[in-house]
């Protein structure tokens, strides 16, 4: 079944949605906090803050 432009557009929008990287970094922050990795936890929190302040969201 060939991929139509409407399907390709929907897939492209889902992949480039700003929520995807925010969720991935938030999951990394939770995982780092669960492992009691203070440096990694703060690094991921900083990544979230930088991402939100950069205007990407």
Secondary structure, 3 states (H helix, E strand, C coil): CCCCHHHHHHHHHHHCCHHHHHHHHHHHHHHHHHCCCHHHHHHHHHHHHHHHHCCCC
